[in-house]
Amino acid sequence: MAEMIHISKKEYEEMKATIETLQDQEVLKQIAMSEKEILEGKTHRWKDVRDKI
């Protein structure tokens, strides 16, 4: 017996875009670099950044 799920076209398109993004090696490198910078405390509070704009 086959199992099925139903999702909206919008949700399908979002999932498809996520999969495509995660297959991009450059994007994955950027994510890894960002995670490293977060762990190292190299971040800024949004309030401080917003106030400088």
Secondary structure, 3 states (H helix, E strand, C coil): CCCCCCCCHHHHHHHHHHHHHHCCHHHHHHHHHHHHHHHCCCCCCHHHHHHHC
